Amino acid sequence: MPDILGYLTLCDLPVPPHVTTAAKVAPYNARVFLAPYWDEIFTQDSERKQTRAEAEATCAVMRETYTALGYQLTELPRANIATRADFVCAQRVN
């Protein structure tokens, strides 16, 4: 639900009250991993329609949305997949 709220905000569309309510009453884990915009790997193709500017704005609005909902954001490192996976595994809380 937070992503829907974020994309509606990004597109300057009204956020229906039930979307905001759902995002608050059915939260994810308190810690959320954020994959930041990364210019060096950005590519626009048939699957990714966003421009660079839209991708950067998406990252910013998702950061704002999740923060406003009280989530603890942990940014993934700009690194290869194995390093990212190791990073996530190292963040595990028992």
N, CA and C atoms as a LAMMPS dump frame, in Angstrom:
ITEM: TIMESTEP
0
ITEM: NUMBER OF ATOMS
282
ITEM: BOX BOUNDS ff ff ff
-5.0000000000000000e+02 5.0000000000000000e+02
-5.0000000000000000e+02 5.0000000000000000e+02
-5.0000000000000000e+02 5.0000000000000000e+02
ITEM: ATOMS id mol type element x y z
1 1 1 N 0.805 -1.205 0
2 1 2 C 0 0 0
3 1 3 C 0.853 1.277 0
4 2 1 N 1.978 1.293 0.715
5 2 2 C 2.78 2.515 0.662
6 2 3 C 3.221 2.87 -0.762
7 3 1 N 3.531 1.849 -1.569
8 3 2 C 3.946 2.141 -2.946
9 3 3 C 2.809 2.782 -3.736
10 4 1 N 1.592 2.3 -3.542
11 4 2 C 0.443 2.887 -4.235
12 4 3 C 0.286 4.345 -3.811
13 5 1 N 0.372 4.579 -2.524
14 5 2 C 0.286 5.946 -2.009
15 5 3 C 1.379 6.808 -2.635
16 6 1 N 2.594 6.271 -2.703
17 6 2 C 3.709 7.01 -3.289
18 6 3 C 3.514 7.304 -4.765
19 7 1 N 3.063 6.306 -5.527
20 7 2 C 2.873 6.526 -6.965
21 7 3 C 1.737 7.509 -7.236
22 8 1 N 0.676 7.461 -6.45
23 8 2 C -0.395 8.453 -6.619
24 8 3 C 0.152 9.852 -6.366
25 9 1 N 0.963 9.981 -5.328
26 9 2 C 1.579 11.268 -5.016
27 9 3 C 2.508 11.705 -6.147
28 10 1 N 3.323 10.782 -6.619
29 10 2 C 4.256 11.075 -7.708
30 10 3 C 3.526 11.598 -8.945
31 11 1 N 2.393 10.986 -9.232
32 11 2 C 1.619 11.359 -10.428
33 11 3 C 0.663 12.513 -10.172
34 12 1 N 0.762 13.109 -8.983
35 12 2 C -0.079 14.244 -8.608
36 12 3 C -1.563 13.9 -8.71
37 13 1 N -1.897 12.683 -8.267
38 13 2 C -3.28 12.225 -8.251
39 13 3 C -3.78 12.21 -6.811
40 14 1 N -5.075 12.345 -6.626
41 14 2 C -5.59 12.319 -5.258
42 14 3 C -5.39 10.932 -4.634
43 15 1 N -5.094 10.929 -3.36
44 15 2 C -4.944 9.677 -2.625
45 15 3 C -6.263 9.412 -1.897
46 16 1 N -6.975 8.357 -2.309
47 16 2 C -8.24 8.055 -1.636
48 16 3 C -8.008 7.741 -0.157
49 17 1 N -8.908 8.164 0.695
50 17 2 C -8.738 7.917 2.135
51 17 3 C -8.514 6.443 2.475
52 18 1 N -9.162 5.544 1.735
53 18 2 C -9.003 4.119 2.062
54 18 3 C -7.58 3.615 1.78
55 19 1 N -6.877 4.248 0.845
56 19 2 C -5.492 3.869 0.562
57 19 3 C -4.599 4.29 1.738
58 20 1 N -4.795 5.499 2.215
59 20 2 C -4.028 5.979 3.368
60 20 3 C -4.318 5.12 4.593
61 21 1 N -5.584 4.817 4.811
62 21 2 C -5.965 3.981 5.954
63 21 3 C -5.33 2.599 5.859
64 22 1 N -5.412 1.983 4.692
65 22 2 C -4.84 0.649 4.507
66 22 3 C -3.331 0.658 4.744
67 23 1 N -2.656 1.695 4.305
68 23 2 C -1.205 1.789 4.492
69 23 3 C -0.848 1.889 5.975
70 24 1 N -1.757 2.441 6.762
71 24 2 C -1.496 2.606 8.193
72 24 3 C -1.913 1.392 9.015
73 25 1 N -3.005 0.738 8.647
74 25 2 C -3.517 -0.362 9.48
75 25 3 C -2.936 -1.723 9.123
76 26 1 N -2.313 -1.844 7.974
77 26 2 C -1.707 -3.119 7.565
78 26 3 C -0.253 -2.88 7.165
79 27 1 N 0.57 -2.504 8.14
80 27 2 C 1.953 -2.152 7.812
81 27 3 C 2.812 -3.366 7.48
82 28 1 N 3.893 -3.068 6.784
83 28 2 C 4.941 -4.058 6.538
84 28 3 C 5.803 -4.136 7.799
85 29 1 N 6.893 -4.877 7.706
86 29 2 C 7.89 -4.87 8.755
87 29 3 C 8.343 -3.432 8.977
88 30 1 N 8.747 -3.11 10.188
89 30 2 C 9.149 -1.732 10.499
90 30 3 C 10.355 -1.285 9.677
91 31 1 N 11.223 -2.229 9.323
92 31 2 C 12.397 -1.894 8.508
93 31 3 C 12.092 -2.219 7.057
94 32 1 N 12.357 -1.249 6.194
95 32 2 C 12.139 -1.407 4.755
96 32 3 C 13.446 -1.093 4.039
97 33 1 N 13.801 -1.928 3.083
98 33 2 C 14.994 -1.681 2.283
99 33 3 C 14.613 -0.843 1.079
100 34 1 N 15.376 0.179 0.832
101 34 2 C 15.134 1.072 -0.296
102 34 3 C 16.266 0.917 -1.298
103 35 1 N 15.91 0.582 -2.525
104 35 2 C 16.896 0.536 -3.609
105 35 3 C 16.966 1.944 -4.196
106 36 1 N 18.042 2.658 -3.927
107 36 2 C 18.114 4.048 -4.374
108 36 3 C 18.289 4.152 -5.886
109 37 1 N 17.914 5.305 -6.405
110 37 2 C 18.2 5.578 -7.812
111 37 3 C 19.706 5.485 -7.997
112 38 1 N 20.112 4.848 -9.088
113 38 2 C 21.537 4.621 -9.332
114 38 3 C 21.807 4.908 -10.796
115 39 1 N 22.321 6.073 -11.087
116 39 2 C 22.495 6.534 -12.465
117 39 3 C 23.363 5.587 -13.297
118 40 1 N 24.39 5.017 -12.687
119 40 2 C 25.318 4.165 -13.438
120 40 3 C 24.67 2.907 -14.007
121 41 1 N 23.592 2.431 -13.4
122 41 2 C 22.948 1.218 -13.919
123 41 3 C 21.583 1.503 -14.546
124 42 1 N 21.17 2.764 -14.514
125 42 2 C 19.862 3.104 -15.076
126 42 3 C 19.863 2.851 -16.581
127 43 1 N 18.789 2.242 -17.04
128 43 2 C 18.582 2.08 -18.478
129 43 3 C 17.093 2.182 -18.755
130 44 1 N 16.767 2.763 -19.854
131 44 2 C 15.371 2.886 -20.259
132 44 3 C 15.188 1.928 -21.424
133 45 1 N 14.225 1.001 -21.274
134 45 2 C 13.984 0.018 -22.329
135 45 3 C 12.497 -0.304 -22.399
136 46 1 N 12.146 -1.39 -23.068
137 46 2 C 10.729 -1.718 -23.243
138 46 3 C 10.051 -2.07 -21.924
139 47 1 N 10.836 -2.481 -20.923
140 47 2 C 10.274 -2.823 -19.612
141 47 3 C 10.257 -1.625 -18.667
142 48 1 N 11.254 -0.788 -18.756
143 48 2 C 11.326 0.401 -17.904
144 48 3 C 11.005 1.609 -18.757
145 49 1 N 9.812 2.125 -18.547
146 49 2 C 9.348 3.261 -19.335
147 49 3 C 9.775 4.604 -18.727
148 50 1 N 10.144 4.597 -17.456
149 50 2 C 10.487 5.841 -16.786
150 50 3 C 11.74 6.483 -17.37
151 51 1 N 11.728 7.798 -17.384
152 51 2 C 12.93 8.544 -17.719
153 51 3 C 13.816 8.596 -16.476
154 52 1 N 15.03 9.074 -16.649
155 52 2 C 15.929 9.241 -15.496
156 52 3 C 15.274 10.14 -14.444
157 53 1 N 14.723 11.25 -14.893
158 53 2 C 14.103 12.196 -13.96
159 53 3 C 12.947 11.545 -13.203
160 54 1 N 12.14 10.755 -13.894
161 54 2 C 11.025 10.073 -13.235
162 54 3 C 11.53 9.029 -12.233
163 55 1 N 12.596 8.322 -12.588
164 55 2 C 13.164 7.323 -11.681
165 55 3 C 13.716 7.989 -10.422
166 56 1 N 14.392 9.112 -10.586
167 56 2 C 14.899 9.844 -9.427
168 56 3 C 13.751 10.34 -8.556
169 57 1 N 12.709 10.863 -9.194
170 57 2 C 11.549 11.364 -8.455
171 57 3 C 10.831 10.22 -7.735
172 58 1 N 10.776 9.055 -8.356
173 58 2 C 10.144 7.896 -7.726
174 58 3 C 10.88 7.531 -6.448
175 59 1 N 12.185 7.481 -6.512
176 59 2 C 12.981 7.164 -5.325
177 59 3 C 12.711 8.187 -4.217
178 60 1 N 12.702 9.441 -4.575
179 60 2 C 12.477 10.501 -3.583
180 60 3 C 11.101 10.397 -2.944
181 61 1 N 10.07 10.166 -3.749
182 61 2 C 8.712 10.105 -3.196
183 61 3 C 8.517 8.838 -2.366
184 62 1 N 9.156 7.747 -2.74
185 62 2 C 9.046 6.53 -1.932
186 62 3 C 9.747 6.719 -0.594
187 63 1 N 10.9 7.378 -0.613
188 63 2 C 11.606 7.677 0.636
189 63 3 C 10.709 8.528 1.544
190 64 1 N 10.105 9.563 0.983
191 64 2 C 9.233 10.451 1.755
192 64 3 C 8.002 9.706 2.282
193 65 1 N 7.402 8.882 1.431
194 65 2 C 6.18 8.164 1.799
195 65 3 C 6.441 7.182 2.935
196 66 1 N 7.453 6.353 2.771
197 66 2 C 7.759 5.368 3.818
198 66 3 C 8.185 6.038 5.116
199 67 1 N 8.943 7.117 5.011
200 67 2 C 9.357 7.844 6.208
201 67 3 C 8.142 8.436 6.917
202 68 1 N 7.236 9.041 6.155
203 68 2 C 6.03 9.638 6.741
204 68 3 C 5.151 8.592 7.426
205 69 1 N 5.209 7.347 6.945
206 69 2 C 4.421 6.27 7.555
207 69 3 C 5.135 5.634 8.742
208 70 1 N 6.326 6.129 9.06
209 70 2 C 7.029 5.674 10.245
210 70 3 C 7.963 4.494 10.06
211 71 1 N 8.259 4.153 8.816
212 71 2 C 9.161 3.033 8.569
213 71 3 C 10.613 3.449 8.799
214 72 1 N 11.429 2.472 9.175
215 72 2 C 12.878 2.67 9.28
216 72 3 C 13.461 2.25 7.939
217 73 1 N 13.99 3.198 7.185
218 73 2 C 14.547 2.898 5.872
219 73 3 C 16.016 2.523 5.971
220 74 1 N 16.364 1.475 5.257
221 74 2 C 17.753 1.067 5.131
222 74 3 C 18.057 1.044 3.644
223 75 1 N 18.952 1.921 3.239
224 75 2 C 19.271 2.025 1.822
225 75 3 C 20.24 0.915 1.413
226 76 1 N 19.896 0.247 0.322
227 76 2 C 20.78 -0.782 -0.211
228 76 3 C 22.021 -0.124 -0.794
229 77 1 N 23.155 -0.784 -0.661
230 77 2 C 24.368 -0.209 -1.251
231 77 3 C 24.321 -0.276 -2.771
232 78 1 N 24.971 0.659 -3.392
233 78 2 C 25.109 0.644 -4.849
234 78 3 C 26.262 -0.305 -5.165
235 79 1 N 25.913 -1.569 -5.28
236 79 2 C 26.915 -2.619 -5.452
237 79 3 C 26.296 -3.764 -6.245
238 80 1 N 27.105 -4.77 -6.544
239 80 2 C 26.588 -5.905 -7.306
240 80 3 C 25.563 -6.68 -6.479
241 81 1 N 24.862 -7.59 -7.138
242 81 2 C 23.761 -8.314 -6.502
243 81 3 C 24.233 -9.112 -5.294
244 82 1 N 25.359 -9.799 -5.419
245 82 2 C 25.86 -10.602 -4.301
246 82 3 C 26.146 -9.732 -3.081
247 83 1 N 26.736 -8.572 -3.305
248 83 2 C 27.036 -7.664 -2.202
249 83 3 C 25.753 -7.149 -1.566
250 84 1 N 24.771 -6.842 -2.386
251 84 2 C 23.477 -6.389 -1.856
252 84 3 C 22.826 -7.49 -1.025
253 85 1 N 22.857 -8.715 -1.526
254 85 2 C 22.262 -9.837 -0.797
255 85 3 C 22.972 -10.039 0.543
256 86 1 N 24.289 -9.976 0.528
257 86 2 C 25.051 -10.109 1.771
258 86 3 C 24.692 -8.983 2.745
259 87 1 N 24.525 -7.79 2.214
260 87 2 C 24.154 -6.644 3.045
261 87 3 C 22.802 -6.886 3.728
262 88 1 N 21.819 -7.338 2.956
263 88 2 C 20.491 -7.596 3.518
264 88 3 C 20.57 -8.675 4.592
265 89 1 N 21.281 -9.766 4.281
266 89 2 C 21.408 -10.849 5.262
267 89 3 C 22.096 -10.379 6.543
268 90 1 N 23.042 -9.486 6.428
269 90 2 C 23.757 -8.978 7.592
270 90 3 C 22.868 -8.073 8.445
271 91 1 N 21.778 -7.578 7.902
272 91 2 C 20.874 -6.69 8.621
273 91 3 C 19.841 -7.443 9.444
274 92 1 N 19.78 -8.724 9.289
275 92 2 C 18.768 -9.524 9.97
276 92 3 C 18.847 -9.334 11.475
277 93 1 N 17.694 -9.211 12.06
278 93 2 C 17.586 -9.066 13.51
279 93 3 C 16.912 -10.325 14.038
280 94 1 N 17.554 -10.978 14.954
281 94 2 C 16.967 -12.213 15.519
282 94 3 C 16.13 -11.915 16.732
